[in-house]
Structures are given as structure tokens and as C-alpha cells.
Amino acid sequence: MDAIVIEGARPLRGGVAVSPAKNAVLPVMAAALLAAGTSRVRRIPRLADVRTLARLLEHLGARVSFDNGSLVVDATDVGGREAPYDLVKTMRASVLVLGPLVARFGRARVSLPGGCAIGARPINLHLAGLEALGARVRLDHGYVEVAADRLRGGRVVFDQPTVTGTENLLMAATLAEGRTVIENAAREPEVVDLAGCLASMGARIAGAGSSVIEVDGVDRLAPYDHQPIPDRIEAATLMTAVALCGGEVRLDGVRLDHLDAVVEKLRRAGADVADEGGGAVRVRGAPPADSVDVITGPYPAFPTDMQAQFMALMACGRGLSVITEKIFENRYMHVAELQRMGADITVEGATAVVRGVPRLSGARVMATDLRASAALVLAGLVATGTTVVSRVYHLDRGYEALDRKLASLGARIERIRE
Ligand code: EPU
């Protein structure tokens, strides 16, 4: 298994480009199932989650290949209808094949994802939405079976905004008969990106990016050629690294308009974030950061996918920060590892109280999920001495070459095989 070794306490300087967003790429890949023919995702990031979903598409009968930086999916001969346990358990986003399979073929069987490291994360809202479009849902030996001769448009009101739930429904509704209205829809930029991709396939969608989305079903969709949006979480992780370590970094390929909540907090923490135009952003860090409070929430609020990394910043802050996690009930597994590096953090329910300390000290720590891994890498970058982060496969699920990008900014970071 790979581990990352970091010699910390060095500023970051230079420039790097941000990769396309994992959470935009995955739904777009699933959307290829909606149409016979060959779809193309441009500039596909090299991520373990992309490989897992590619394996699932192949398992369903699609032909998948990598061509000159693009991912090419030929979904003409999709014959399978089942997402097996082995693939769903390694990646919850496998559930995104549910909507497209039912919409195009009238049937899907997907393993229930079960618990995951950051919380229970059920899919009841995905299923209630599909039922509202006339699908029959049945649970059978740990699998959920969804069937419908043809989905009918309907009105779906989500109890709470769900990102992949909105994406599943959106994909299902594109081929349903009549109009679907999704209320309390997720407003994340990745939902808007998927809607744009579906529209390029011939889907009729209005309101993506707002909390009410309307879809007028069509009989058939065409394959797509799509370039997904840049990864706002990768950009925010790199910005937070600069705020933590100091130095000056230029990031290219950033959609700053997707990052309002994070940039506002980084500025209040004392970082200088300047829009240079054309997707370039210059970040200057002046540690120690001022302590600020954060509450995670659905977009456009502060993203839960940045909570762990921001906690690493606040662990070295000047004062006391209260961080409240409102999306996932168990997303504090990085806390015990940060404590091993000397952080002063107390967790009570959904709230973490972080008292900044003058320095963290390098230690052996273990990654438990994707964003927790990133937080530990950030802590290692600022800590004195050597930090070894093990179980790096979590990081590789969703960050493209984060270690190499940080090394190019002057961090002393390398990957070893343990
Ligand atoms: N929820 C339900 N029932 C459902 C669906 C969701 O109760 O049927 C609850 C969840 O348990 C959670 C809340 O609703 O409390 C919101 O969850 P959501 O469905 O929005 O999360 P998701 O779609 O499973 C996506 C991202 C996550 C990100 C969350 C929140 C993808 C592939 N995954 O997950 O990304 O944290 O939205 O923004 O888009 C990550 O990249 O590290 C990651 C975990």
C-alpha cells in the first residue's frame, strides 16, 4: 500500500492547474448510458473513482476506452442491468447508474451502498423520486430493483437537497413521458454541469442551479462530447494549503464563482485570494490564520467536502474556531489523527471546537476517507518534522496527483510503498 511522507514547515510557491471535478465527471459518465452511440468526456482526470465507474459501465456492456486524455464510452450494446455489490461498496456514486438504466431500459438492479466512513448515507430519496415517476421499487437480498415500462413525468419534493439524488432523478426524467418538476433540488455546480451535458444530448431542462428544476421528457437522446467543470474542492484544498503554509501560488483553471463561501472564509482567515481573470487565481498565505467559524451546508453554503481541510487550517489558527458539520453525521474521523499531531480539538455531536496551537508536529497518521486524507496531507505540510500518511488510496480516489502538484510547489512530499 502507498503512503505519503512529508517534511513539513515550508512555504508553497509556484503555479499549478486544477483538474476537472470528480463529482462532475462521475454523473456525466453515468449519463453516457442514456444514449446509444459513443460519448466522450474530455480531459478525464486520472482517479480511482473514474476507473471504478468505468469498470461498472463495462460490466453493464458498454465499451470504455481512454483516448488522448478523453474517456470514450460506447453505450450501444449495454445489456446488463445490475450494479454489483463489489463495485457499489467501493464507491457509492455507482448508484448513479440507477436513473439512466431505468430510463433507457425500464429496469435496474443496484446493490444498496450500506454504511460508509462518513455516515449512513441512505438512498431513500433517490428511490422516492423514482417512485414519483411511476417506477416500482423492491428490495431483494441487499439489492434494490427498480422497474417501469416507461417512466412518467411527476412532481418530486426532496425532504432535503441531495446531490446524487437530484442527478439520478434528472437523468431519469430526461426520457420520461411528460414533465417532471424536482423541488428542493440540489444547486451544486456539478448538477448544473450534468444538466448542460444532458441538454447537449437533446434533453429539455430548465432551472438547474436553482432549487426547482423542470424536465420535459424526450423519446431519445444522442451521445455527448463534454468537458466537465474544474474541481472546486481541489482548488479550495490547494488555496487552504497556501493559507496554512504561507507563500504565493497561482492556480489555473479555477471557477472562482463556484467558491464564494470558501473564499470568503479564507479571506477572513487572512489569506489574500485575487482573481487574475481567465480562470487564474493568485493566493497568498500569511500564517498563522485568524480563527473563523464555519457551518457546512448544501451549495452555496460552505461545502462539507472542505470541512476537514479547513479544520487543519484552524488547528494552527490564532484563536478559537467552531466548526459545525450539517451534512454528514460522522465526518470527524480526521480529528483523532490531527490530535496525534498536536491539534487541540474537542468534538461534541456535530460541532468541533478547534483551539489553534502554535505548531503541529509530524507523526504517523492514517487516512480514513478522501477529504480526511487531504486534511492530513495539509497538516503534514505545515507540521515540524516528518509526517507519514498511510492508506493513501483514499486520496487517489478523488485527487489527481495531489502529491505531485504539491511537490511542484516546493513541498517536500513523496510517495513510498509500505
Ligand atoms: N440523504 C438521505 N437520503 C438519500 C440521499 C441523501 O438521507 O436518499 C442525506 C445524506 O445522508 C446526507 C444528505 O442527504 O446527510 C446530503 O447527501 P447527498 O445525497 O447530497 O450526498 P451524495 O450525493 O451522496 C455528494 C458527493 C459527496 C458530497 C455530498 C455533499 C458525489 C459523487 N458525491 O454525495 O462527495 O460530500 O454530495 O455535498 O457527488 C467527496 O467527494 O468526498 C464526497 C463525499
Residues whose N, C-alpha, C, O or C-beta is under 5 A from the ligand:
A	BS01	EPU	N23 A93 R121 P122 I123 N124 L125 H126 P161 T162 V163 T164 G165 T304 D305 I327 F328 L370 R371
